[in-house]
Amino acid sequence: NADAVLPRVGPVAGFGAATPPDARMVKTGFDPAAYRLNLHLQSLISSGRLAQARALFDQMPHTKNAFSLNRMLSGYSRSGQLAAAHQLFLSSPPRLREAVTWTIMMATFAAAPGRAADALALFRDMLREGVAPDRVTVSTVLNVPASGTVTASLHPFTVKLGLLRSSVVVCNTLLDAYCKHGLLAAGMRVFQEMPHRDSVTYNAMMMGCSKEGLHREALGLFTDMRRAGLDASQFTFSSMLTVATGMGDLHLGRQVHGLVARATSVHNVFVKNSLLDFYSKCDCLAEMEKLFDEMPERDNVSYNVMISGYAWNRCASRALRLFREMQILCFDRQALPYASLLSVAGSLPHIGIGKQIHAQLVLLGLSSEDLAGNALIDMYSKCGMLDAAKTNFLNKNDKTGVSWTAMITGYVQNGQLEEALRLFCDMRRAGLSPDRATFSSIIKASSSLAMIGLGRQLHSYTIRSGHISSVFSGSALLDMYAKCGCLDEALQTFDEMPERNSISWNAVISAYAHYGQAKNAIKVFEGMLHYGFKPDSVTFLSVLSACSHNGLAEECMKYFELMEDEYGISPWKGHYACVIDTLGRVGRFDKVQKMLSVMPFEDDPIIWSSILHSCRIHGNQDLARVAAEKLFSMGSTDATPYVILSNIYAKAGKWEDAARVKKIMRNRGLRKESGYSWVEVKQKIYSFSSNDQTNPMISEMKEELERLYKEMDKQGYKPDTSCALHQVDDDLKLESLKYHSERLAIAFALINTPLGRPIRVMKNLSACLDCHAAIKMMSKIVNRDIIVRDSSRFHHFKDGVCSCGDYW
């Protein structure tokens, strides 16, 4: 019998008059035997002797009660014995299962990976058995990792129970659940309807706003919280630092740092880590390092943030030094920031470092863990080893949305766009919901393929999934429409965005730049400054690119100097390349030479290719020869510089020099990249090469082009045979021009699309002068907008005029 294994507990057993009743006495109905057994049961569980506790529990046939059951379930839950807890729960009589019992079991399932659905099923079973949930139960269910739909379905239930009026804890949990699922509008309604709010309420709402990029709204909530006299907690400061990071507002972040320094209750490592993260993401490495050096306490997160900051800024040696320091300090090897080191390896990219980290993960048995496994997929993708990335993806037992997104992003980064789309479909079939990062990657795939039909479908899906209000999804859609030749829809997307960030503004500036509308790009840049957004390196790269596409040399130099003098942004090599390209296009080769001499980078193929293109425009044979020799010496496998130099000689009538360059190209095993174009018709891509005789509709396309050429002849069109730079007679030159790939694509679209619909053609190379002139006339004859995206920009032909103003 149970009494035989129990120690005597003296006066408690008889409930002497001096012994006040406690909760355990009340729970047992003032039964001394039950009280004594539960007390011993609790002692065994607290000391970790679960097997003995279970033996005692099983020996309590008459005295066990809900209190006993709940203690036993809690013991199993804390020790991670889910199966034992579930078996005990199922075998217990229904009379013992009270709201607390169900809640403990739900919380146990919710804490177990991949068992969220079981927790929700338990809640439904609880209701079916007629057990009324309390506020703790509802809060537990709302904290279960589930979809936003589940959260929305629980909302009316909380109203019915009257919990939204009586329990600020339940309100905060519901609000937090909505915010975590990106359902900010629903969260804001809960916030506004709450009769009482505390600091937790404001923290949840601020974090929800900052997570969705609504940083100004989050800042307003912080102001309201201060006016309400509520004390800021560590989570408040963390949220505000996220806001400052999102806004790129270094001054605001430093103000928050000052508030933290003055606060007396939040000098802990959590807040210091948030400050480290802020300085890291603002590229303030000096301040980040100073704060880290002054921290009296550092944890794994502190080192992880530092290493991530170094990874972002490509400071590989410093990141590795800190990693070794963590090993020397004997941090738990299982908790070292392997994911951050893999990020370093991917950003460099350095496959050697990546493989070393992978080997350590395998030895520790961590390679299939979620965070490390996802980081391996990302690292191998960035190092161009997609087969290894795919192997790690397939080896993961529990593929989360992050895993799928990492693999999809890897395919997009490596140009395997069709594979990315296929995997996205597989992800949906597997029942996983894409998040905003997934949408950003897959929308990028549709924009790279210039599949506007697919892009519009993704737009609709983004709306249905509730991610349309996200500034990140909105920016990705904006970029997609711009790259698919739909500038008006891109601008409409920008205008309809509820909140914008610097990425949104950069996308619009870039769109105008690619469409050759430099004045509009500069106007948007000034608007960005007017609304308080700080330009970054990408912003200036887009502005300089816009100047380059329009030959605005003076404006280009102005913004190049403004970038460093006004905003302290050190120019990248890309910024110098834009300036050199702009100066070269207007024939300012003296300034090109000067820029090359002051540039703090080694010149590269991109810069010399730009100079070579400028030499082609202005017929500068001497500098062209220098540029070509530079490119040849760099060991480039690209045949383009050979072709351009040969064409420059051919255009000048120097056929022997042209032939000599082509011979060198052939001897080195290089071939000119074939030009091809593609067009989307009825959500299917059709590709064409020049004078393509294999296409089943080639006869119809040639007939359509011949019809157009007759109309063009009547309007004075004269083919530019200089674009056919071959030593052949004029008839063959004319024939070679007539069926360039973009012309075939336009003819196919004219035959297979309704009258008046815009035609969008994509081309892998730049269009020749004659095609540009021909398409201008075609747009006027057929009365259609024709948008052609070549290797560097868009040409929007309408009524016989091109958006580039014949400058490209």
C-alpha positions in Angstrom: 0.0 0.0 0.0 0.9 3.6 -0.7 1.4 4.4 3.0 4.2 1.9 3.2 6.4 3.8 0.8 5.7 7.2 2.3 7.5 9.0 5.1 5.5 10.3 8.0 5.0 14.1 7.7 4.1 14.7 11.3 1.4 17.2 12.3 0.5 17.9 8.6 -1.2 14.5 8.4 -3.7 15.4 11.1 -4.2 19.0 10.0 -3.5 20.6 13.4 -5.3 23.8 14.2 -2.2 25.8 13.7 -1.7 24.5 10.1 -3.2 26.9 7.6 -4.9 25.2 4.6 -3.0 25.6 1.3 -4.0 25.1 -2.3 -3.1 21.4 -2.3 -5.4 20.8 0.7 -8.2 22.5 -1.1 -7.6 20.5 -4.3 -7.8 17.2 -2.3 -11.0 18.2 -0.5 -9.1 18.3 2.8 -8.3 14.6 2.5 -5.2 14.0 4.6 -4.1 10.9 2.7 -4.5 12.4 -0.7 -2.7 15.5 0.5 0.2 13.5 1.9 0.5 11.4 -1.3 0.4 14.4 -3.6 3.1 16.1 -1.5 5.4 13.1 -1.9 4.5 12.8 -5.6 5.5 16.4 -6.1 8.8 15.8 -4.2 9.7 12.9 -6.5 8.8 14.8 -9.7 10.8 17.9 -8.5 13.9 15.8 -7.9 13.6 14.2 -11.3 12.7 10.7 -10.1 9.9 10.2 -12.6 9.9 6.4 -12.6 9.3 6.4 -8.8 6.7 9.1 -9.2 4.8 7.1 -11.7 4.9 4.0 -9.5 3.5 6.0 -6.7 0.9 7.6 -9.0 -0.2 4.1 -10.1 -0.6 3.0 -6.4 -3.1 5.8 -5.8 -6.4 4.2 -7.0 -8.7 5.9 -4.5 -6.7 9.0 -3.6 -5.4 10.2 -7.0 -7.2 13.3 -8.2 -6.9 16.0 -10.9 -4.1 17.6 -8.9 -2.1 14.3 -9.0 -2.7 13.8 -12.7 -1.7 17.4 -13.5 1.5 17.0 -11.5 2.4 13.8 -13.3 1.7 15.3 -16.7 3.8 18.4 -15.9 6.7 16.2 -14.9 6.6 14.3 -18.2 6.2 17.5 -20.1 9.2 19.2 -18.5 11.4 16.2 -19.1 10.3 16.0 -22.8 8.6 12.6 -22.4 5.7 13.5 -24.8 4.7 9.8 -25.5 4.4 9.0 -21.8 2.4 12.1 -21.1 0.0 11.4 -24.0 -0.4 7.8 -22.9 -1.2 8.9 -19.3 -3.6 11.5 -20.5 -5.5 9.1 -22.7 -5.7 6.4 -20.0 -6.9 8.8 -17.3 -10.7 8.8 -16.4 -12.6 11.8 -17.9 -13.6 13.0 -14.4 -10.0 13.8 -13.7 -9.4 15.9 -16.8 -10.2 19.5 -15.9 -9.3 22.6 -17.9 -5.8 22.7 -16.4 -5.2 19.0 -17.4 -6.1 19.7 -21.1 -4.0 22.9 -21.0 -0.9 21.1 -19.8 -1.3 18.5 -22.6 -1.8 21.2 -25.2 1.2 23.1 -24.1 3.3 19.8 -24.2 2.2 19.2 -27.8 2.7 22.8 -28.8 6.3 22.7 -27.5 7.2 19.6 -29.5 8.4 20.1 -33.1 5.8 19.4 -35.7 3.0 18.7 -33.2 1.1 21.9 -33.3 -1.8 20.3 -35.1 -2.2 17.8 -32.3 -2.4 20.6 -29.8 -5.2 22.2 -31.8 -7.0 18.8 -32.1 -6.9 18.5 -28.3 -8.6 21.9 -27.9 -11.4 20.7 -30.2 -11.7 17.4 -28.2 -11.8 19.4 -25.0 -14.8 21.5 -26.3 -16.5 18.3 -27.5 -16.2 16.8 -24.0 -17.9 19.9 -22.5 -14.9 21.1 -20.5 -15.0 24.9 -20.4 -11.6 26.5 -21.2 -10.2 29.2 -18.9 -8.1 32.2 -19.9 -4.8 30.2 -19.5 -6.2 27.5 -21.9 -7.1 30.2 -24.5 -3.8 31.9 -24.2 -2.0 28.5 -24.6 -4.0 27.7 -27.8 -3.3 31.2 -29.2 0.4 30.6 -28.7 0.4 27.4 -30.6 2.4 27.8 -33.9 -0.4 27.7 -36.4 -1.7 29.6 -39.4 -3.3 33.0 -39.2 -6.6 31.3 -40.2 -6.6 29.4 -36.9 -5.9 32.5 -34.9 -8.9 34.3 -36.7 -11.2 31.3 -35.9 -10.3 31.5 -32.2 -11.0 35.3 -32.0 -14.9 34.9 -31.8 -14.4 32.2 -29.2 -12.6 34.6 -26.9 -15.3 37.2 -27.4 -18.0 34.6 -26.6 -16.2 33.7 -23.3 -15.9 37.4 -22.4 -12.2 37.2 -22.1 -11.4 40.2 -24.3 -13.1 42.4 -21.8 -11.9 40.8 -18.6 -8.4 39.5 -19.4 -5.6 41.7 -20.7 -3.4 38.5 -20.9 -5.7 36.9 -23.4 -6.0 40.1 -25.4 -2.2 40.4 -25.5 -1.8 36.8 -26.6 -4.4 37.2 -29.4 -2.8 40.5 -30.5 0.6 38.9 -30.5 -0.7 35.9 -32.5 -2.2 38.1 -35.2 1.1 40.1 -35.4 3.2 37.0 -35.7 1.2 35.8 -38.7 1.4 39.2 -40.4 -2.3 40.0 -39.9 -1.6 43.5 -38.7 -5.0 45.0 -39.5 -6.7 42.3 -37.3 -4.1 42.9 -34.6 -4.7 46.7 -34.7 -8.5 46.1 -34.3 -7.8 44.1 -31.1 -5.5 46.8 -29.9 -8.0 49.5 -30.5 -10.9 47.6 -28.8 -8.9 46.7 -25.6 -10.3 48.5 -22.6 -7.0 48.2 -20.8 -3.5 48.1 -22.2 -0.1 47.4 -20.5 3.5 47.5 -21.7 3.1 44.0 -23.2 0.3 45.2 -25.4 2.3 48.0 -26.8 5.4 45.9 -27.2 3.4 43.3 -29.2 1.9 45.9 -31.5 5.2 47.7 -32.0 7.0 44.5 -32.9 4.2 43.6 -35.3 4.5 46.9 -37.1 8.2 46.8 -37.3 8.2 43.3 -38.6 5.9 44.4 -41.5 8.1 47.4 -42.2 5.6 49.9 -40.7 8.3 51.6 -38.7 6.7 55.0 -38.4 3.5 53.5 -36.9 5.7 51.6 -34.4 7.5 54.8 -33.5 4.1 56.5 -32.9 3.0 53.6 -30.6 6.2 54.1 -28.6 5.3 57.7 -28.2 1.8 56.8 -27.1 3.1 54.3 -24.6 5.4 56.9 -23.0 2.5 59.4 -22.8 0.4 56.7 -21.0 3.0 56.5 -18.3 3.9 52.9 -19.0 7.5 51.8 -18.3 9.6 50.6 -21.1 10.9 47.0 -20.8 13.7 45.2 -22.5 11.3 44.2 -25.2 10.3 47.8 -25.8 13.9 48.8 -26.4 14.4 45.8 -28.6 11.4 46.7 -30.7 12.5 50.3 -31.0 16.0 49.3 -32.1 14.3 47.1 -34.8 12.4 50.2 -35.9 15.6 52.3 -36.0 17.3 49.5 -38.1 14.4 49.3 -40.5 14.3 53.1 -41.0 18.1 53.2 -41.3 17.9 56.0 -38.7 21.2 56.0 -36.8 20.2 59.0 -34.8 17.1 57.3 -33.5 19.1 54.2 -32.6 21.6 56.3 -30.6 18.7 58.0 -28.8 17.3 54.6 -27.8 20.8 53.6 -26.7 20.7 56.7 -24.4 17.4 55.7 -22.9 18.8 52.2 -22.2 21.8 53.8 -20.5 19.5 55.9 -18.3 17.1 53.0 -17.4 17.9 51.2 -14.2 16.0 48.0 -14.8 17.1 46.8 -18.3 20.9 46.6 -18.1 20.9 43.0 -19.2 22.6 41.1 -22.0 19.3 40.9 -24.0 19.2 44.6 -24.5 22.9 44.9 -25.1 22.6 42.2 -27.8 19.8 44.2 -29.5 22.1 47.3 -29.5 24.8 45.2 -31.0 22.4 44.0 -33.7 21.4 47.6 -34.4 24.9 48.9 -34.9 25.8 45.8 -36.9 22.9 46.3 -39.4 23.7 50.0 -39.7 27.3 49.1 -40.6 28.7 50.9 -37.6 31.4 48.4 -36.9 33.4 50.7 -34.7 30.5 51.3 -32.3 29.5 47.7 -32.4 33.0 46.6 -31.4 33.2 49.3 -28.7 29.9 48.1 -27.2 31.0 44.5 -27.3 34.3 45.2 -25.6 32.5 47.1 -22.8 29.9 44.4 -22.1 30.4 42.9 -18.6 28.5 39.8 -19.7 28.4 38.2 -23.1 26.4 35.1 -24.2 26.2 33.0 -27.3 23.9 35.6 -28.9 26.4 38.4 -28.4 29.1 36.5 -30.3 26.5 35.4 -32.9 25.5 39.0 -33.6 29.1 40.1 -33.9 30.0 37.3 -36.2 26.9 38.0 -38.3 27.9 41.7 -38.5 31.3 40.7 -39.7 29.8 38.3 -42.2 27.6 41.0 -43.6 30.5 43.4 -44.0 32.7 40.6 -45.4 35.2 40.8 -42.5 35.9 37.1 -42.7 39.1 37.1 -40.6 37.4 38.9 -37.7 34.4 36.6 -37.8 36.7 33.5 -37.7 38.8 35.1 -34.8 35.6 35.4 -32.7 34.5 31.9 -33.6 37.9 30.6 -32.3 37.6 32.7 -29.2 34.2 31.1 -28.5 35.8 27.7 -28.8 38.7 28.7 -26.4 36.1 30.0 -23.9 34.5 26.6 -23.9 31.1 27.7 -25.1 28.9 24.7 -25.6 30.0 23.3 -29.0 26.4 22.4 -29.8 25.4 26.1 -29.5 28.2 27.7 -31.5 27.1 30.1 -34.3 27.7 27.6 -37.1 24.9 29.2 -39.2 26.6 32.6 -39.1 29.9 31.0 -40.1 28.2 29.3 -43.0 26.8 32.8 -43.9 30.4 34.1 -44.0 31.4 31.3 -46.3 28.5 31.9 -48.6 28.9 35.7 -48.7 32.6 35.5 -49.6 32.0 32.9 -51.2 34.5 30.4 -49.8 33.6 26.8 -50.2 36.6 25.6 -48.1 35.4 27.4 -45.0 31.9 26.1 -45.7 33.0 22.5 -46.0 35.0 22.7 -42.7 31.9 24.0 -40.8 29.8 21.3 -42.5 32.3 18.6 -41.3 32.0 19.9 -37.7 28.2 19.8 -37.9 28.3 16.2 -39.1 30.6 15.2 -36.2 28.3 16.8 -33.7 25.2 15.3 -35.4 23.8 18.8 -36.1 23.8 18.8 -39.9 20.1 17.9 -40.2 19.0 20.4 -37.5 16.7 23.0 -38.8 18.9 26.2 -38.5 22.1 24.5 -39.5 20.5 22.5 -42.3 19.0 25.7 -43.8 22.3 27.5 -43.5 24.0 24.7 -45.4 21.5 24.9 -48.2 22.1 28.7 -48.4 25.9 28.4 -48.3 26.1 25.8 -51.0 23.7 27.7 -53.2 25.7 30.9 -52.8 28.9 29.0 -53.6 27.3 27.8 -56.8 27.1 24.1 -55.7 23.4 23.5 -56.3 23.8 19.7 -56.2 25.2 19.8 -52.7 22.4 22.3 -51.7 19.8 20.0 -53.1 21.3 17.0 -51.3 21.1 18.8 -47.9 17.6 19.9 -48.7 16.4 16.3 -49.5 18.2 14.9 -46.4 16.2 17.2 -44.1 13.6 15.1 -42.3 11.4 18.1 -41.3 11.4 20.6 -44.1 10.1 23.9 -42.8 9.0 26.9 -44.9 12.5 28.4 -44.4 14.1 25.2 -45.9 11.9 25.4 -49.0 12.5 29.1 -49.3 16.3 28.6 -49.0 16.3 26.1 -51.8 14.0 28.2 -54.0 16.2 31.2 -53.5 19.3 29.1 -54.3 17.7 28.1 -57.7 16.8 31.8 -58.4 20.4 33.0 -57.5 21.9 30.5 -59.8 19.6 31.2 -62.7 17.6 27.9 -62.6 14.3 29.8 -62.6 12.1 27.0 -63.9 13.4 24.7 -61.1 12.5 27.5 -58.6 9.0 27.6 -60.0 8.6 23.8 -59.9 9.8 23.7 -56.3 7.4 26.5 -55.3 4.6 24.4 -56.7 5.9 21.4 -54.7 6.0 23.5 -51.6 2.3 24.4 -52.0 1.4 20.8 -52.6 3.2 19.8 -49.4 0.8 22.0 -47.5 3.3 24.7 -46.5 2.3 28.3 -46.6 4.9 30.6 -48.4 6.0 33.6 -46.3 7.1 37.0 -47.6 10.7 35.8 -48.2 9.3 33.0 -50.4 7.2 35.4 -52.3 10.1 37.8 -52.8 12.2 35.0 -54.3 9.6 33.4 -56.5 8.4 36.9 -57.8 12.1 37.5 -58.6 12.0 34.3 -60.7 9.0 35.5 -62.7 10.6 38.9 -63.2 13.8 37.3 -64.5 11.9 35.2 -66.9 9.7 38.2 -67.8 6.6 36.1 -67.3 4.1 38.8 -66.6 1.2 36.3 -66.6 2.8 34.3 -63.8 3.7 37.5 -62.0 0.1 38.6 -62.0 -0.9 35.2 -60.6 1.6 35.6 -57.8 0.2 39.1 -57.2 -3.2 37.6 -56.7 -1.9 34.8 -54.5 0.0 37.4 -52.4 -3.3 39.2 -51.8 -5.2 36.0 -50.9 -2.5 34.9 -48.5 -2.6 38.2 -46.6 1.0 39.3 -47.5 0.1 42.2 -49.8 0.4 44.7 -47.0 4.0 43.7 -46.4 6.4 46.3 -47.6 8.7 43.5 -48.8 6.1 41.7 -50.9 5.0 45.1 -52.3 8.6 46.0 -53.3 9.1 42.6 -54.9 5.9 43.0 -57.0 7.0 46.6 -58.0 10.3 45.2 -59.2 8.6 42.4 -61.0 6.3 44.6 -63.0 9.1 46.9 -63.8 11.3 44.1 -65.1 8.4 42.6 -67.1 8.0 45.9 -69.0 4.9 47.1 -67.2 6.1 50.4 -65.8 2.6 51.8 -65.3 1.7 48.8 -63.1 4.9 49.1 -61.2 4.2 52.7 -60.4 0.6 51.8 -59.5 1.9 49.2 -57.1 4.2 51.8 -55.5 1.3 54.3 -55.1 -0.9 51.7 -53.5 1.7 50.5 -50.9 0.4 51.3 -47.4 4.0 51.7 -46.2 7.2 52.2 -48.1 10.8 51.7 -47.1 14.1 52.5 -48.8 13.9 49.2 -50.9 10.6 50.4 -52.4 12.0 53.8 -53.3 15.1 52.2 -54.8 13.0 49.9 -56.9 11.1 52.8 -58.4 14.3 54.8 -59.1 15.8 51.6 -60.7 12.7 51.1 -62.8 12.9 54.7 -64.2 16.6 54.2 -64.8 16.0 51.0 -66.9 13.4 52.8 -68.9 15.7 55.7 -69.7 13.7 58.2 -67.8 16.5 59.9 -65.8 14.6 63.0 -65.0 11.8 61.0 -63.3 14.4 58.8 -61.5 16.0 62.0 -60.1 12.6 63.4 -59.2 11.8 60.2 -57.2 15.2 60.4 -55.5 14.4 63.9 -54.4 11.0 62.7 -53.2 12.7 60.0 -51.2 14.8 62.6 -49.4 11.7 64.8 -48.8 9.9 62.0 -47.0 12.9 61.4 -44.7 14.4 58.3 -46.2 18.1 58.0 -46.2 19.6 56.9 -49.5 22.0 54.0 -49.5 24.6 52.6 -51.9 21.9 50.9 -54.0 20.0 54.2 -54.3 22.9 56.1 -55.7 23.8 53.2 -58.0 20.3 53.5 -59.6 20.5 57.3 -59.9 24.0 57.0 -61.6 22.7 54.3 -63.9 19.8 56.6 -64.9 22.2 59.4 -65.7 24.3 56.9 -67.7 21.3 55.8 -69.8 20.5 59.4 -70.7 24.0 60.8 -71.1 23.7 63.2 -68.2 27.3 63.6 -67.4 27.1 66.7 -65.2 24.3 65.3 -63.1 26.1 62.0 -62.8 29.2 63.7 -61.4 27.0 65.8 -59.1 25.4 62.7 -57.4 28.6 60.8 -57.4 30.2 63.5 -55.3 27.0 64.0 -53.2 27.1 60.3 -52.2 30.4 60.6 -50.3 30.5 64.3 -49.4 26.9 64.5 -48.0 26.0 61.0 -46.9 29.4 59.5 -46.2 28.9 56.5 -48.5 32.1 55.1 -50.0 31.6 54.4 -53.7 31.5 50.8 -54.8 33.2 49.6 -58.0 29.8 49.7 -59.5 29.4 53.4 -58.9 32.7 54.1 -60.6 31.6 51.9 -63.5 28.5 54.0 -64.0 30.4 57.2 -64.0 33.0 55.9 -66.4 30.2 54.6 -68.6 28.4 58.0 -68.6 31.6 59.9 -69.4 32.5 57.4 -72.1 29.1 57.6 -73.8 29.4 61.4 -74.2 33.0 61.1 -75.5 34.7 62.5 -72.4 37.6 60.0 -72.6 40.0 62.4 -70.8 37.8 62.3 -67.7 37.5 58.5 -68.1 41.3 58.2 -67.8 41.2 60.5 -64.8 38.5 58.4 -63.1 40.5 55.2 -63.7 43.6 56.8 -62.1 41.7 57.8 -58.9 39.6 54.7 -58.5 40.6 52.7 -55.4 39.8 49.4 -57.0 41.5 47.1 -59.5 39.9 47.7 -62.9 37.8 44.7 -64.1 36.1 43.4 -67.3 32.9 45.3 -66.6 34.7 48.7 -66.6 36.8 48.0 -69.7 33.8 46.5 -71.5 32.0 49.8 -70.8 34.9 51.8 -72.2 35.0 49.5 -75.3 31.3 50.1 -75.9 31.9 53.8 -75.7 34.7 53.5 -78.2 32.3 51.7 -80.6 29.9 54.6 -80.3 32.5 57.3 -81.0 34.8 55.2 -83.3 37.8 55.6 -81.0 40.0 52.9 -82.5 43.1 53.6 -80.4 41.4 53.4 -77.0 39.3 50.5 -78.2 42.5 48.6 -78.9 43.8 49.3 -75.4 40.5 48.3 -73.8 40.3 45.1 -75.8 43.9 44.2 -74.9 43.1 44.8 -71.3 40.1 42.5 -71.6 42.1 39.8 -73.4 44.8 39.9 -70.7 42.2 39.3 -68.0 41.5 35.8 -69.4 37.9 36.5 -70.0 36.0 33.7 -71.8 33.5 36.2 -73.1 33.7 36.7 -76.8 32.0 40.1 -76.7 35.2 42.3 -76.7 36.6 40.5 -79.7 33.3 41.0 -81.5 33.1 44.7 -80.7 36.7 45.4 -81.7 36.2 43.4 -84.9 33.0 45.4 -85.6 34.8 48.7 -84.9 37.5 47.8 -87.5 34.8 46.5 -89.9 32.8 49.7 -89.6 36.0 51.7 -90.5 36.6 49.4 -93.5 39.6 47.8 -91.9 38.6 44.3 -93.0 42.0 42.7 -92.5 42.2 44.0 -88.9 38.6 42.7 -88.3 39.5 39.3 -89.7 42.7 39.2 -87.5 40.7 39.8 -84.3 38.2 37.1 -85.3 41.0 34.7 -86.0 42.4 35.3 -82.5 38.9 34.7 -81.1 38.6 31.4 -82.9 42.1 30.3 -81.9 41.2 30.8 -78.3 38.1 28.6 -78.7 35.7 31.5 -78.1 32.4 31.9 -79.9 30.1 34.9 -80.1 27.0 34.4 -78.0 24.0 33.7 -80.2 21.3 36.3 -80.1 17.8 35.1 -79.1 14.6 36.7 -78.1 11.5 35.4 -76.3 7.9 36.5 -75.9 5.1 35.3 -73.6 1.8 34.4 -75.2 -1.0 32.9 -73.2 1.3 32.2 -70.3 3.8 30.3 -72.4 7.3 31.4 -73.4 8.3 31.2 -77.1 12.0 31.7 -78.0 13.4 32.7 -81.4 16.9 32.9 -82.8 18.0 35.0 -85.8 16.6 33.6 -89.2 15.1 30.7 -87.2 14.0 28.1 -89.8 13.0 25.5 -87.3 10.0 27.3 -86.0 6.7 25.7 -87.3 5.3 29.2 -87.9 8.3 30.6 -89.7 6.4 31.0 -93.0 3.6 33.0 -91.3 6.1 35.2 -89.4 8.0 36.0 -92.6 4.8 36.9 -94.4 3.8 39.2 -91.5 7.3 40.9 -91.6 7.2 41.3 -95.4 3.8 43.0 -95.0 5.3 45.4 -92.5 8.4 46.0 -94.6 6.2 47.1 -97.5 4.4 49.6 -95.3 7.7 50.8 -93.8 9.2 51.3 -97.4 6.2 53.6 -98.1 7.0 55.6 -95.0 10.7 56.0 -96.0 12.4 53.3 -94.1 16.0 52.6 -95.3 17.8 49.6 -93.8 21.1 50.4 -92.1 23.4 47.9 -93.7 26.3 49.0 -91.5 24.7 46.9 -88.8 25.4 43.8 -91.0 29.2 44.0 -90.7 30.2 41.3 -93.1 32.2 41.3 -96.3 29.2 40.3 -98.4 27.1 42.0 -101.0 24.3 44.4 -100.1 21.5 41.9 -100.8 22.9 39.4 -98.3 23.4 42.1 -95.8 19.7 43.2 -96.1 18.6 39.5 -95.8 20.6 39.1 -92.6 18.9 42.1 -91.1 15.3 41.2 -91.9 15.0 38.2 -89.6 16.8 39.2 -86.4 15.3 37.4 -83.4 13.4 40.3 -81.9 11.6 40.9 -85.3 10.6 37.3 -85.4 9.3 37.5 -81.8 7.3 40.7 -82.7 5.8 39.0 -85.8 4.8 35.9 -83.7 3.1 38.1 -81.1 1.3 40.1 -83.8 -0.2 36.9 -85.2 -1.1 35.3 -81.9 -2.4 38.2 -79.7 -5.5 40.4 -79.9 -5.3 43.8 -81.7 -4.1 46.7 -79.6 -2.5 44.5 -76.9 1.0 45.6 -75.9 3.8 43.3 -77.1 6.7 42.6 -74.6 9.9 41.1 -76.1 13.0 40.1 -74.1 16.4 39.8 -75.7 19.7 38.5 -74.3 21.9 41.0 -76.3 21.6 44.6 -77.2 19.4 45.5 -80.2 21.2 46.7 -83.3 20.6 50.2 -84.7 18.6 49.0 -87.6 16.3 46.9 -85.5 15.7 49.9 -83.2 14.8 52.0 -86.2 12.6 49.3 -87.7 10.7 48.6 -84.5 9.9 52.3 -84.1 8.2 52.3 -87.4 6.4 48.9 -86.7 4.9 50.4 -83.5 3.3 53.2 -85.5 2.1 50.9 -88.3 0.4 48.3 -86.1 -0.7 51.0 -83.5 0.6 49.0 -80.6 3.1 49.6 -77.8 6.1 47.4 -78.2 8.4 47.0 -75.2 11.8 45.4 -75.8 14.1 44.5 -72.8 17.6 44.0 -74.0 20.7 43.1 -71.9 20.9 46.5 -70.3 17.6 48.4 -70.4 14.0 48.8 -71.7 13.0 50.4 -75.0 9.3 51.4 -75.1 8.2 52.0 -78.7 5.0 53.9 -79.2 3.7 55.8 -82.2 7.1 55.6 -83.9 9.1 56.9 -80.9 11.3 55.1 -78.4 11.4 56.0 -74.7 15.2 56.0 -74.9 15.2 59.1 -77.2 17.5 57.1 -79.5 20.3 57.2 -76.8 21.5 53.9 -75.5 
